[in-house]
Amino acid sequence: MDIRIIKSTTPSQKYRPKDSELGFGKYTTDYMFLMNYERKKGWHDARIVPYEPLKLDPAAMVLHYNQQVFEGLKAYSLADGGIGLFRPNKNIERMNRSARRMVMPELDSEVFLQAIKELVLLEREWLPTSAGTSLYIRPTMIATEPGIGIRPSEEYLFYMILCSVGAYYPEGFNPTKIYVSNMYVRSAKHAVGNVKTSGNYGPTLLVSQEAFMKGYTQVLWLDAEELKYVEEVGTSNVFFFINGELVTPPLNGSILPGITRDSVLRIVKHWGLTISERLISIEEVADACRSGDLEEMFATGTAAVISPVGQICYKGEDFLIADGKTGKLSQRLYDEITGIQYGLKDDPFGWRVRIA
Ligand code: COI
């Protein structure tokens, strides 16, 4: 598809942060990608334009009933000076799965990838180069047709913005403190927990804020039916290393199928370690903490990468994990995944996609 590029006639007014100032999600770049959909015309008018506020009708359906899906992936500055993506087709597939669930139009995967490449290459000056930094890519689709009745929109906007980022958590790669929510849940089976839609995130803010006020970084979510089984941690999937077995909850419908989660499973199998996708109750985790069998716990996500957990609080009781330090397996996985992403290590799975 032909992507028109409309260049700004004035120099960028945006602040260029130093790599050490980045944090996560503050510094968007100069350009964005846009493409429109109408039922009769399909997707059309693919273009890259200067970053600016969107013009939306106040009755646009996304604003009222959350017909929205999004993704998150990163572009990495490779060790040899090139630019790489990590398994971008997985994000494209998931976005289309999310779109189907939300009755939204699918995107052509080649056009999607082409848009990512062209936008990242145009904005390559915004790609930071220090360890652990990247250009975060946020593809988003919203329902733009004005209408207050509840029905699927007939018009959509697909847009993509970029953001120079460092670590997601203020702790960086240092262990986080996690608060177990045994009152509120993130999602229920047969709802949309396995879909990347903004409606899954807003409702988590109340508990996250409560956890934050108590000194914790993130919330560990339990299942909606029994408040018994572990599902996710914060915006990430979760793993426990208990007595030599690496355990993560199975994708039961309410858990987001993370691409980093899938990568960890594949790497660990390749290493020949014991890995189980099985139900794990919060009581089993607490018991393993008490007995000292819980060797490590970590979260996985595109934004969070591999994020070790050093402490959890369940029903007022605090448990220290791996003495509050980064465990060996978490470190090994972080090194392996980031090694592949940044071109520092071999890529036995063919996950790195070089774009420059
Ligand atoms: C990601 O890990 O990419 C996410 O989308 C999580 C979050 C920033 C919403």
Residues whose N, C-alpha, C, O or C-beta is under 5 A from the ligand:
A	BS01	COI	G72 T235 G301 T302 A303 A304
